[in-house]
Amino acid sequence: MADHNEVAYTTADGNDYPAHEQSYEDFLKLMKYTGIATVVVLVLMAIFLT
């Protein structure tokens, strides 16, 4: 079997961790605002469609 002492992503060349972290933060912001917009739409539907 192969020897797996090192974790591959720690030794890989070309990993751009700051860009990865920024993309993840942007994704979280997008999900937060999408959730808020969904709640607002549902509340407005409940008010005006009943």
mmCIF entry with sequence, helices, sheets and N, C-alpha, C, O atoms, coordinates in Angstrom:
data_MODEL
# 
_entry.id   MODEL 
# 
_entity.id                         1 
_entity.type                       polymer 
_entity.pdbx_number_of_molecules   1 
# 
_entity_poly.entity_id                      1 
_entity_poly.type                           'polypeptide(L)' 
_entity_poly.nstd_linkage                   no 
_entity_poly.nstd_monomer                   no 
_entity_poly.pdbx_seq_one_letter_code       MADHNEVAYTTADGNDYPAHEQSYEDFLKLMKYTGIATVVVLVLMAIFLT 
_entity_poly.pdbx_seq_one_letter_code_can   MADHNEVAYTTADGNDYPAHEQSYEDFLKLMKYTGIATVVVLVLMAIFLT 
_entity_poly.pdbx_strand_id                 A 
# 
loop_
_entity_poly_seq.entity_id 
_entity_poly_seq.num 
_entity_poly_seq.mon_id 
_entity_poly_seq.hetero 
1 1  MET n 
1 2  ALA n 
1 3  ASP n 
1 4  HIS n 
1 5  ASN n 
1 6  GLU n 
1 7  VAL n 
1 8  ALA n 
1 9  TYR n 
1 10 THR n 
1 11 THR n 
1 12 ALA n 
1 13 ASP n 
1 14 GLY n 
1 15 ASN n 
1 16 ASP n 
1 17 TYR n 
1 18 PRO n 
1 19 ALA n 
1 20 HIS n 
1 21 GLU n 
1 22 GLN n 
1 23 SER n 
1 24 TYR n 
1 25 GLU n 
1 26 ASP n 
1 27 PHE n 
1 28 LEU n 
1 29 LYS n 
1 30 LEU n 
1 31 MET n 
1 32 LYS n 
1 33 TYR n 
1 34 THR n 
1 35 GLY n 
1 36 ILE n 
1 37 ALA n 
1 38 THR n 
1 39 VAL n 
1 40 VAL n 
1 41 VAL n 
1 42 LEU n 
1 43 VAL n 
1 44 LEU n 
1 45 MET n 
1 46 ALA n 
1 47 ILE n 
1 48 PHE n 
1 49 LEU n 
1 50 THR n 
# 
_struct_asym.id          A 
_struct_asym.entity_id   1 
# 
loop_
_struct_conf.conf_type_id 
_struct_conf.id 
_struct_conf.pdbx_PDB_helix_id 
_struct_conf.beg_label_comp_id 
_struct_conf.beg_label_asym_id 
_struct_conf.beg_label_seq_id 
_struct_conf.pdbx_beg_PDB_ins_code 
_struct_conf.end_label_comp_id 
_struct_conf.end_label_asym_id 
_struct_conf.end_label_seq_id 
_struct_conf.pdbx_end_PDB_ins_code 
_struct_conf.beg_auth_comp_id 
_struct_conf.beg_auth_asym_id 
_struct_conf.beg_auth_seq_id 
_struct_conf.end_auth_comp_id 
_struct_conf.end_auth_asym_id 
_struct_conf.end_auth_seq_id 
_struct_conf.pdbx_PDB_helix_class 
_struct_conf.details 
_struct_conf.pdbx_PDB_helix_length 
HELX_P HELX_P1 AA1 ALA A 8  ? THR A 11 ? ALA A 8  THR A 11 1 ? 4  
HELX_P HELX_P2 AA2 TYR A 17 ? PHE A 48 ? TYR A 17 PHE A 48 1 ? 32 
# 
_struct_conf_type.id          HELX_P 
_struct_conf_type.criteria    ? 
_struct_conf_type.reference   ? 
# 
loop_
_atom_site.group_PDB 
_atom_site.id 
_atom_site.type_symbol 
_atom_site.label_atom_id 
_atom_site.label_alt_id 
_atom_site.label_comp_id 
_atom_site.label_asym_id 
_atom_site.label_entity_id 
_atom_site.label_seq_id 
_atom_site.pdbx_PDB_ins_code 
_atom_site.Cartn_x 
_atom_site.Cartn_y 
_atom_site.Cartn_z 
_atom_site.occupancy 
_atom_site.B_iso_or_equiv 
_atom_site.pdbx_formal_charge 
_atom_site.auth_seq_id 
_atom_site.auth_comp_id 
_atom_site.auth_asym_id 
_atom_site.auth_atom_id 
_atom_site.pdbx_PDB_model_num 
ATOM 1   N N  . MET A 1 1  ? 0.842   -1.182 0.000  1.00 0.00 ? 1  MET A N  1 
ATOM 2   C CA . MET A 1 1  ? 0.000   0.000  0.000  1.00 0.00 ? 1  MET A CA 1 
ATOM 3   C C  . MET A 1 1  ? 0.888   1.246  0.000  1.00 0.00 ? 1  MET A C  1 
ATOM 4   O O  . MET A 1 1  ? 2.051   1.212  0.402  1.00 0.00 ? 1  MET A O  1 
ATOM 5   N N  . ALA A 1 2  ? 0.314   2.307  -0.450 1.00 0.00 ? 2  ALA A N  1 
ATOM 6   C CA . ALA A 1 2  ? 1.051   3.564  -0.498 1.00 0.00 ? 2  ALA A CA 1 
ATOM 7   C C  . ALA A 1 2  ? 1.176   4.151  0.909  1.00 0.00 ? 2  ALA A C  1 
ATOM 8   O O  . ALA A 1 2  ? 0.327   3.935  1.774  1.00 0.00 ? 2  ALA A O  1 
ATOM 9   N N  . ASP A 1 3  ? 2.238   4.884  1.103  1.00 0.00 ? 3  ASP A N  1 
ATOM 10  C CA . ASP A 1 3  ? 2.464   5.535  2.390  1.00 0.00 ? 3  ASP A CA 1 
ATOM 11  C C  . ASP A 1 3  ? 1.794   6.909  2.367  1.00 0.00 ? 3  ASP A C  1 
ATOM 12  O O  . ASP A 1 3  ? 2.113   7.737  1.514  1.00 0.00 ? 3  ASP A O  1 
ATOM 13  N N  . HIS A 1 4  ? 0.872   7.158  3.293  1.00 0.00 ? 4  HIS A N  1 
ATOM 14  C CA . HIS A 1 4  ? 0.101   8.404  3.313  1.00 0.00 ? 4  HIS A CA 1 
ATOM 15  C C  . HIS A 1 4  ? 0.425   9.210  4.561  1.00 0.00 ? 4  HIS A C  1 
ATOM 16  O O  . HIS A 1 4  ? -0.444  9.411  5.411  1.00 0.00 ? 4  HIS A O  1 
ATOM 17  N N  . ASN A 1 5  ? 1.650   9.670  4.682  1.00 0.00 ? 5  ASN A N  1 
ATOM 18  C CA . ASN A 1 5  ? 2.040   10.444 5.856  1.00 0.00 ? 5  ASN A CA 1 
ATOM 19  C C  . ASN A 1 5  ? 1.689   11.924 5.738  1.00 0.00 ? 5  ASN A C  1 
ATOM 20  O O  . ASN A 1 5  ? 1.351   12.558 6.737  1.00 0.00 ? 5  ASN A O  1 
ATOM 21  N N  . GLU A 1 6  ? 1.764   12.478 4.537  1.00 0.00 ? 6  GLU A N  1 
ATOM 22  C CA . GLU A 1 6  ? 1.502   13.906 4.359  1.00 0.00 ? 6  GLU A CA 1 
ATOM 23  C C  . GLU A 1 6  ? 0.115   14.116 3.770  1.00 0.00 ? 6  GLU A C  1 
ATOM 24  O O  . GLU A 1 6  ? -0.346  13.344 2.929  1.00 0.00 ? 6  GLU A O  1 
ATOM 25  N N  . VAL A 1 7  ? -0.537  15.178 4.230  1.00 0.00 ? 7  VAL A N  1 
ATOM 26  C CA . VAL A 1 7  ? -1.822  15.544 3.659  1.00 0.00 ? 7  VAL A CA 1 
ATOM 27  C C  . VAL A 1 7  ? -1.559  16.257 2.345  1.00 0.00 ? 7  VAL A C  1 
ATOM 28  O O  . VAL A 1 7  ? -0.723  17.159 2.290  1.00 0.00 ? 7  VAL A O  1 
ATOM 29  N N  . ALA A 1 8  ? -2.257  15.869 1.286  1.00 0.00 ? 8  ALA A N  1 
ATOM 30  C CA . ALA A 1 8  ? -1.940  16.344 -0.060 1.00 0.00 ? 8  ALA A CA 1 
ATOM 31  C C  . ALA A 1 8  ? -2.137  17.852 -0.215 1.00 0.00 ? 8  ALA A C  1 
ATOM 32  O O  . ALA A 1 8  ? -1.334  18.509 -0.877 1.00 0.00 ? 8  ALA A O  1 
ATOM 33  N N  . TYR A 1 9  ? -3.188  18.409 0.381  1.00 0.00 ? 9  TYR A N  1 
ATOM 34  C CA . TYR A 1 9  ? -3.444  19.826 0.152  1.00 0.00 ? 9  TYR A CA 1 
ATOM 35  C C  . TYR A 1 9  ? -2.443  20.730 0.849  1.00 0.00 ? 9  TYR A C  1 
ATOM 36  O O  . TYR A 1 9  ? -2.337  21.905 0.497  1.00 0.00 ? 9  TYR A O  1 
ATOM 37  N N  . THR A 1 10 ? -1.714  20.224 1.815  1.00 0.00 ? 10 THR A N  1 
ATOM 38  C CA . THR A 1 10 ? -0.710  21.066 2.479  1.00 0.00 ? 10 THR A CA 1 
ATOM 39  C C  . THR A 1 10 ? 0.567   21.161 1.667  1.00 0.00 ? 10 THR A C  1 
ATOM 40  O O  . THR A 1 10 ? 1.347   22.096 1.846  1.00 0.00 ? 10 THR A O  1 
ATOM 41  N N  . THR A 1 11 ? 0.792   20.208 0.778  1.00 0.00 ? 11 THR A N  1 
ATOM 42  C CA . THR A 1 11 ? 2.024   20.202 -0.006 1.00 0.00 ? 11 THR A CA 1 
ATOM 43  C C  . THR A 1 11 ? 1.794   20.539 -1.466 1.00 0.00 ? 11 THR A C  1 
ATOM 44  O O  . THR A 1 11 ? 2.758   20.661 -2.221 1.00 0.00 ? 11 THR A O  1 
ATOM 45  N N  . ALA A 1 12 ? 0.546   20.692 -1.888 1.00 0.00 ? 12 ALA A N  1 
ATOM 46  C CA . ALA A 1 12 ? 0.251   20.963 -3.295 1.00 0.00 ? 12 ALA A CA 1 
ATOM 47  C C  . ALA A 1 12 ? 0.682   22.380 -3.655 1.00 0.00 ? 12 ALA A C  1 
ATOM 48  O O  . ALA A 1 12 ? 0.549   23.308 -2.857 1.00 0.00 ? 12 ALA A O  1 
ATOM 49  N N  . ASP A 1 13 ? 1.194   22.527 -4.858 1.00 0.00 ? 13 ASP A N  1 
ATOM 50  C CA . ASP A 1 13 ? 1.594   23.849 -5.355 1.00 0.00 ? 13 ASP A CA 1 
ATOM 51  C C  . ASP A 1 13 ? 0.395   24.534 -5.991 1.00 0.00 ? 13 ASP A C  1 
ATOM 52  O O  . ASP A 1 13 ? -0.454  23.879 -6.597 1.00 0.00 ? 13 ASP A O  1 
ATOM 53  N N  . GLY A 1 14 ? 0.326   25.846 -5.855 1.00 0.00 ? 14 GLY A N  1 
ATOM 54  C CA . GLY A 1 14 ? -0.705  26.609 -6.524 1.00 0.00 ? 14 GLY A CA 1 
ATOM 55  C C  . GLY A 1 14 ? -1.989  26.791 -5.733 1.00 0.00 ? 14 GLY A C  1 
ATOM 56  O O  . GLY A 1 14 ? -2.952  27.336 -6.273 1.00 0.00 ? 14 GLY A O  1 
ATOM 57  N N  . ASN A 1 15 ? -2.048  26.367 -4.494 1.00 0.00 ? 15 ASN A N  1 
ATOM 58  C CA . ASN A 1 15 ? -3.258  26.594 -3.697 1.00 0.00 ? 15 ASN A CA 1 
ATOM 59  C C  . ASN A 1 15 ? -3.320  28.061 -3.293 1.00 0.00 ? 15 ASN A C  1 
ATOM 60  O O  . ASN A 1 15 ? -2.344  28.625 -2.798 1.00 0.00 ? 15 ASN A O  1 
ATOM 61  N N  . ASP A 1 16 ? -4.472  28.664 -3.510 1.00 0.00 ? 16 ASP A N  1 
ATOM 62  C CA . ASP A 1 16 ? -4.656  30.081 -3.217 1.00 0.00 ? 16 ASP A CA 1 
ATOM 63  C C  . ASP A 1 16 ? -5.659  30.198 -2.083 1.00 0.00 ? 16 ASP A C  1 
ATOM 64  O O  . ASP A 1 16 ? -6.843  30.442 -2.314 1.00 0.00 ? 16 ASP A O  1 
ATOM 65  N N  . TYR A 1 17 ? -5.183  30.024 -0.859 1.00 0.00 ? 17 TYR A N  1 
ATOM 66  C CA . TYR A 1 17 ? -6.075  30.010 0.298  1.00 0.00 ? 17 TYR A CA 1 
ATOM 67  C C  . TYR A 1 17 ? -6.799  31.332 0.530  1.00 0.00 ? 17 TYR A C  1 
ATOM 68  O O  . TYR A 1 17 ? -7.982  31.301 0.867  1.00 0.00 ? 17 TYR A O  1 
ATOM 69  N N  . PRO A 1 18 ? -6.161  32.493 0.371  1.00 0.00 ? 18 PRO A N  1 
ATOM 70  C CA . PRO A 1 18 ? -6.925  33.741 0.545  1.00 0.00 ? 18 PRO A CA 1 
ATOM 71  C C  . PRO A 1 18 ? -8.089  33.856 -0.436 1.00 0.00 ? 18 PRO A C  1 
ATOM 72  O O  . PRO A 1 18 ? -9.166  34.317 -0.059 1.00 0.00 ? 18 PRO A O  1 
ATOM 73  N N  . ALA A 1 19 ? -7.892  33.449 -1.678 1.00 0.00 ? 19 ALA A N  1 
ATOM 74  C CA . ALA A 1 19 ? -8.980  33.489 -2.661 1.00 0.00 ? 19 ALA A CA 1 
ATOM 75  C C  . ALA A 1 19 ? -10.069 32.496 -2.299 1.00 0.00 ? 19 ALA A C  1 
ATOM 76  O O  . ALA A 1 19 ? -11.255 32.778 -2.469 1.00 0.00 ? 19 ALA A O  1 
ATOM 77  N N  . HIS A 1 20 ? -9.670  31.338 -1.800 1.00 0.00 ? 20 HIS A N  1 
ATOM 78  C CA . HIS A 1 20 ? -10.641 30.327 -1.378 1.00 0.00 ? 20 HIS A CA 1 
ATOM 79  C C  . HIS A 1 20 ? -11.478 30.845 -0.208 1.00 0.00 ? 20 HIS A C  1 
ATOM 80  O O  . HIS A 1 20 ? -12.701 30.701 -0.205 1.00 0.00 ? 20 HIS A O  1 
ATOM 81  N N  . GLU A 1 21 ? -10.832 31.436 0.768  1.00 0.00 ? 21 GLU A N  1 
ATOM 82  C CA . GLU A 1 21 ? -11.554 31.958 1.926  1.00 0.00 ? 21 GLU A CA 1 
ATOM 83  C C  . GLU A 1 21 ? -12.481 33.099 1.527  1.00 0.00 ? 21 GLU A C  1 
ATOM 84  O O  . GLU A 1 21 ? -13.583 33.208 2.063  1.00 0.00 ? 21 GLU A O  1 
ATOM 85  N N  . GLN A 1 22 ? -12.056 33.954 0.594  1.00 0.00 ? 22 GLN A N  1 
ATOM 86  C CA . GLN A 1 22 ? -12.910 35.046 0.132  1.00 0.00 ? 22 GLN A CA 1 
ATOM 87  C C  . GLN A 1 22 ? -14.119 34.507 -0.618 1.00 0.00 ? 22 GLN A C  1 
ATOM 88  O O  . GLN A 1 22 ? -15.229 35.015 -0.457 1.00 0.00 ? 22 GLN A O  1 
ATOM 89  N N  . SER A 1 23 ? -13.913 33.494 -1.425 1.00 0.00 ? 23 SER A N  1 
ATOM 90  C CA . SER A 1 23 ? -15.035 32.880 -2.143 1.00 0.00 ? 23 SER A CA 1 
ATOM 91  C C  . SER A 1 23 ? -16.033 32.269 -1.166 1.00 0.00 ? 23 SER A C  1 
ATOM 92  O O  . SER A 1 23 ? -17.243 32.385 -1.365 1.00 0.00 ? 23 SER A O  1 
ATOM 93  N N  . TYR A 1 24 ? -15.544 31.624 -0.122 1.00 0.00 ? 24 TYR A N  1 
ATOM 94  C CA . TYR A 1 24 ? -16.423 31.027 0.871  1.00 0.00 ? 24 TYR A CA 1 
ATOM 95  C C  . TYR A 1 24 ? -17.205 32.098 1.624  1.00 0.00 ? 24 TYR A C  1 
ATOM 96  O O  . TYR A 1 24 ? -18.396 31.927 1.881  1.00 0.00 ? 24 TYR A O  1 
ATOM 97  N N  . GLU A 1 25 ? -16.551 33.194 1.978  1.00 0.00 ? 25 GLU A N  1 
ATOM 98  C CA . GLU A 1 25 ? -17.251 34.301 2.647  1.00 0.00 ? 25 GLU A CA 1 
ATOM 99  C C  . GLU A 1 25 ? -18.320 34.897 1.736  1.00 0.00 ? 25 GLU A C  1 
ATOM 100 O O  . GLU A 1 25 ? -19.420 35.211 2.191  1.00 0.00 ? 25 GLU A O  1 
ATOM 101 N N  . ASP A 1 26 ? -18.003 35.052 0.455  1.00 0.00 ? 26 ASP A N  1 
ATOM 102 C CA . ASP A 1 26 ? -18.985 35.562 -0.498 1.00 0.00 ? 26 ASP A CA 1 
ATOM 103 C C  . ASP A 1 26 ? -20.172 34.605 -0.626 1.00 0.00 ? 26 ASP A C  1 
ATOM 104 O O  . ASP A 1 26 ? -21.318 35.046 -0.716 1.00 0.00 ? 26 ASP A O  1 
ATOM 105 N N  . PHE A 1 27 ? -19.903 33.307 -0.634 1.00 0.00 ? 27 PHE A N  1 
ATOM 106 C CA . PHE A 1 27 ? -20.966 32.308 -0.699 1.00 0.00 ? 27 PHE A CA 1 
ATOM 107 C C  . PHE A 1 27 ? -21.873 32.407 0.525  1.00 0.00 ? 27 PHE A C  1 
ATOM 108 O O  . PHE A 1 27 ? -23.096 32.345 0.400  1.00 0.00 ? 27 PHE A O  1 
ATOM 109 N N  . LEU A 1 28 ? -21.278 32.559 1.699  1.00 0.00 ? 28 LEU A N  1 
ATOM 110 C CA . LEU A 1 28 ? -22.086 32.679 2.914  1.00 0.00 ? 28 LEU A CA 1 
ATOM 111 C C  . LEU A 1 28 ? -22.949 33.933 2.884  1.00 0.00 ? 28 LEU A C  1 
ATOM 112 O O  . LEU A 1 28 ? -24.109 33.888 3.292  1.00 0.00 ? 28 LEU A O  1 
ATOM 113 N N  . LYS A 1 29 ? -22.405 35.049 2.409  1.00 0.00 ? 29 LYS A N  1 
ATOM 114 C CA . LYS A 1 29 ? -23.190 36.280 2.277  1.00 0.00 ? 29 LYS A CA 1 
ATOM 115 C C  . LYS A 1 29 ? -24.352 36.066 1.311  1.00 0.00 ? 29 LYS A C  1 
ATOM 116 O O  . LYS A 1 29 ? -25.476 36.486 1.583  1.00 0.00 ? 29 LYS A O  1 
ATOM 117 N N  . LEU A 1 30 ? -24.079 35.416 0.191  1.00 0.00 ? 30 LEU A N  1 
ATOM 118 C CA . LEU A 1 30 ? -25.123 35.156 -0.791 1.00 0.00 ? 30 LEU A CA 1 
ATOM 119 C C  . LEU A 1 30 ? -26.240 34.315 -0.185 1.00 0.00 ? 30 LEU A C  1 
ATOM 120 O O  . LEU A 1 30 ? -27.417 34.607 -0.400 1.00 0.00 ? 30 LEU A O  1 
ATOM 121 N N  . MET A 1 31 ? -25.890 33.284 0.564  1.00 0.00 ? 31 MET A N  1 
ATOM 122 C CA . MET A 1 31 ? -26.894 32.433 1.184  1.00 0.00 ? 31 MET A CA 1 
ATOM 123 C C  . MET A 1 31 ? -27.697 33.190 2.242  1.00 0.00 ? 31 MET A C  1 
ATOM 124 O O  . MET A 1 31 ? -28.901 32.977 2.384  1.00 0.00 ? 31 MET A O  1 
ATOM 125 N N  . LYS A 1 32 ? -27.030 34.068 2.978  1.00 0.00 ? 32 LYS A N  1 
ATOM 126 C CA . LYS A 1 32 ? -27.722 34.851 3.998  1.00 0.00 ? 32 LYS A CA 1 
ATOM 127 C C  . LYS A 1 32 ? -28.756 35.765 3.357  1.00 0.00 ? 32 LYS A C  1 
ATOM 128 O O  . LYS A 1 32 ? -29.908 35.806 3.788  1.00 0.00 ? 32 LYS A O  1 
ATOM 129 N N  . TYR A 1 33 ? -28.343 36.496 2.329  1.00 0.00 ? 33 TYR A N  1 
ATOM 130 C CA . TYR A 1 33 ? -29.260 37.432 1.689  1.00 0.00 ? 33 TYR A CA 1 
ATOM 131 C C  . TYR A 1 33 ? -30.355 36.704 0.910  1.00 0.00 ? 33 TYR A C  1 
ATOM 132 O O  . TYR A 1 33 ? -31.475 37.206 0.814  1.00 0.00 ? 33 TYR A O  1 
ATOM 133 N N  . THR A 1 34 ? -30.053 35.541 0.358  1.00 0.00 ? 34 THR A N  1 
ATOM 134 C CA . THR A 1 34 ? -31.078 34.748 -0.314 1.00 0.00 ? 34 THR A CA 1 
ATOM 135 C C  . THR A 1 34 ? -32.119 34.273 0.686  1.00 0.00 ? 34 THR A C  1 
ATOM 136 O O  . THR A 1 34 ? -33.315 34.300 0.396  1.00 0.00 ? 34 THR A O  1 
ATOM 137 N N  . GLY A 1 35 ? -31.681 33.842 1.847  1.00 0.00 ? 35 GLY A N  1 
ATOM 138 C CA . GLY A 1 35 ? -32.622 33.429 2.891  1.00 0.00 ? 35 GLY A CA 1 
ATOM 139 C C  . GLY A 1 35 ? -33.492 34.575 3.361  1.00 0.00 ? 35 GLY A C  1 
ATOM 140 O O  . GLY A 1 35 ? -34.694 34.405 3.562  1.00 0.00 ? 35 GLY A O  1 
ATOM 141 N N  . ILE A 1 36 ? -32.896 35.738 3.538  1.00 0.00 ? 36 ILE A N  1 
ATOM 142 C CA . ILE A 1 36 ? -33.663 36.914 3.971  1.00 0.00 ? 36 ILE A CA 1 
ATOM 143 C C  . ILE A 1 36 ? -34.679 37.294 2.902  1.00 0.00 ? 36 ILE A C  1 
ATOM 144 O O  . ILE A 1 36 ? -35.831 37.587 3.220  1.00 0.00 ? 36 ILE A O  1 
ATOM 145 N N  . ALA A 1 37 ? -34.264 37.294 1.642  1.00 0.00 ? 37 ALA A N  1 
ATOM 146 C CA . ALA A 1 37 ? -35.181 37.639 0.548  1.00 0.00 ? 37 ALA A CA 1 
ATOM 147 C C  . ALA A 1 37 ? -36.328 36.643 0.466  1.00 0.00 ? 37 ALA A C  1 
ATOM 148 O O  . ALA A 1 37 ? -37.465 37.033 0.201  1.00 0.00 ? 37 ALA A O  1 
ATOM 149 N N  . THR A 1 38 ? -36.052 35.378 0.687  1.00 0.00 ? 38 THR A N  1 
ATOM 150 C CA . THR A 1 38 ? -37.095 34.359 0.656  1.00 0.00 ? 38 THR A CA 1 
ATOM 151 C C  . THR A 1 38 ? -38.114 34.593 1.763  1.00 0.00 ? 38 THR A C  1 
ATOM 152 O O  . THR A 1 38 ? -39.318 34.491 1.530  1.00 0.00 ? 38 THR A O  1 
ATOM 153 N N  . VAL A 1 39 ? -37.647 34.903 2.947  1.00 0.00 ? 39 VAL A N  1 
ATOM 154 C CA . VAL A 1 39 ? -38.559 35.177 4.066  1.00 0.00 ? 39 VAL A CA 1 
ATOM 155 C C  . VAL A 1 39 ? -39.409 36.415 3.773  1.00 0.00 ? 39 VAL A C  1 
ATOM 156 O O  . VAL A 1 39 ? -40.608 36.421 4.052  1.00 0.00 ? 39 VAL A O  1 
ATOM 157 N N  . VAL A 1 40 ? -38.805 37.447 3.221  1.00 0.00 ? 40 VAL A N  1 
ATOM 158 C CA . VAL A 1 40 ? -39.547 38.669 2.891  1.00 0.00 ? 40 VAL A CA 1 
ATOM 159 C C  . VAL A 1 40 ? -40.631 38.363 1.861  1.00 0.00 ? 40 VAL A C  1 
ATOM 160 O O  . VAL A 1 40 ? -41.767 38.813 2.010  1.00 0.00 ? 40 VAL A O  1 
ATOM 161 N N  . VAL A 1 41 ? -40.296 37.610 0.829  1.00 0.00 ? 41 VAL A N  1 
ATOM 162 C CA . VAL A 1 41 ? -41.283 37.255 -0.195 1.00 0.00 ? 41 VAL A CA 1 
ATOM 163 C C  . VAL A 1 41 ? -42.425 36.447 0.422  1.00 0.00 ? 41 VAL A C  1 
ATOM 164 O O  . VAL A 1 41 ? -43.592 36.692 0.116  1.00 0.00 ? 41 VAL A O  1 
ATOM 165 N N  . LEU A 1 42 ? -42.097 35.492 1.284  1.00 0.00 ? 42 LEU A N  1 
ATOM 166 C CA . LEU A 1 42 ? -43.146 34.683 1.906  1.00 0.00 ? 42 LEU A CA 1 
ATOM 167 C C  . LEU A 1 42 ? -44.042 35.515 2.809  1.00 0.00 ? 42 LEU A C  1 
ATOM 168 O O  . LEU A 1 42 ? -45.256 35.311 2.831  1.00 0.00 ? 42 LEU A O  1 
ATOM 169 N N  . VAL A 1 43 ? -43.463 36.446 3.551  1.00 0.00 ? 43 VAL A N  1 
ATOM 170 C CA . VAL A 1 43 ? -44.255 37.317 4.418  1.00 0.00 ? 43 VAL A CA 1 
ATOM 171 C C  . VAL A 1 43 ? -45.170 38.196 3.564  1.00 0.00 ? 43 VAL A C  1 
ATOM 172 O O  . VAL A 1 43 ? -46.348 38.352 3.885  1.00 0.00 ? 43 VAL A O  1 
ATOM 173 N N  . LEU A 1 44 ? -44.646 38.766 2.491  1.00 0.00 ? 44 LEU A N  1 
ATOM 174 C CA . LEU A 1 44 ? -45.464 39.599 1.617  1.00 0.00 ? 44 LEU A CA 1 
ATOM 175 C C  . LEU A 1 44 ? -46.580 38.788 0.953  1.00 0.00 ? 44 LEU A C  1 
ATOM 176 O O  . LEU A 1 44 ? -47.691 39.289 0.781  1.00 0.00 ? 44 LEU A O  1 
ATOM 177 N N  . MET A 1 45 ? -46.293 37.553 0.584  1.00 0.00 ? 45 MET A N  1 
ATOM 178 C CA . MET A 1 45 ? -47.335 36.690 0.027  1.00 0.00 ? 45 MET A CA 1 
ATOM 179 C C  . MET A 1 45 ? -48.416 36.412 1.060  1.00 0.00 ? 45 MET A C  1 
ATOM 180 O O  . MET A 1 45 ? -49.604 36.408 0.737  1.00 0.00 ? 45 MET A O  1 
ATOM 181 N N  . ALA A 1 46 ? -48.007 36.178 2.301  1.00 0.00 ? 46 ALA A N  1 
ATOM 182 C CA . ALA A 1 46 ? -48.980 35.901 3.353  1.00 0.00 ? 46 ALA A CA 1 
ATOM 183 C C  . ALA A 1 46 ? -49.867 37.116 3.611  1.00 0.00 ? 46 ALA A C  1 
ATOM 184 O O  . ALA A 1 46 ? -51.052 36.966 3.909  1.00 0.00 ? 46 ALA A O  1 
ATOM 185 N N  . ILE A 1 47 ? -49.311 38.299 3.502  1.00 0.00 ? 47 ILE A N  1 
ATOM 186 C CA . ILE A 1 47 ? -50.080 39.523 3.760  1.00 0.00 ? 47 ILE A CA 1 
ATOM 187 C C  . ILE A 1 47 ? -51.024 39.826 2.594  1.00 0.00 ? 47 ILE A C  1 
ATOM 188 O O  . ILE A 1 47 ? -52.213 40.063 2.807  1.00 0.00 ? 47 ILE A O  1 
ATOM 189 N N  . PHE A 1 48 ? -50.502 39.819 1.368  1.00 0.00 ? 48 PHE A N  1 
ATOM 190 C CA . PHE A 1 48 ? -51.284 40.314 0.237  1.00 0.00 ? 48 PHE A CA 1 
ATOM 191 C C  . PHE A 1 48 ? -52.096 39.248 -0.486 1.00 0.00 ? 48 PHE A C  1 
ATOM 192 O O  . PHE A 1 48 ? -52.991 39.594 -1.258 1.00 0.00 ? 48 PHE A O  1 
ATOM 193 N N  . LEU A 1 49 ? -51.822 37.982 -0.269 1.00 0.00 ? 49 LEU A N  1 
ATOM 194 C CA . LEU A 1 49 ? -52.559 36.942 -0.984 1.00 0.00 ? 49 LEU A CA 1 
ATOM 195 C C  . LEU A 1 49 ? -53.602 36.247 -0.118 1.00 0.00 ? 49 LEU A C  1 
ATOM 196 O O  . LEU A 1 49 ? -54.188 35.251 -0.543 1.00 0.00 ? 49 LEU A O  1 
ATOM 197 N N  . THR A 1 50 ? -53.842 36.751 1.082  1.00 0.00 ? 50 THR A N  1 
ATOM 198 C CA . THR A 1 50 ? -54.862 36.129 1.924  1.00 0.00 ? 50 THR A CA 1 
ATOM 199 C C  . THR A 1 50 ? -56.049 37.045 2.089  1.00 0.00 ? 50 THR A C  1 
ATOM 200 O O  . THR A 1 50 ? -57.012 36.690 2.768  1.00 0.00 ? 50 THR A O  1 
# 
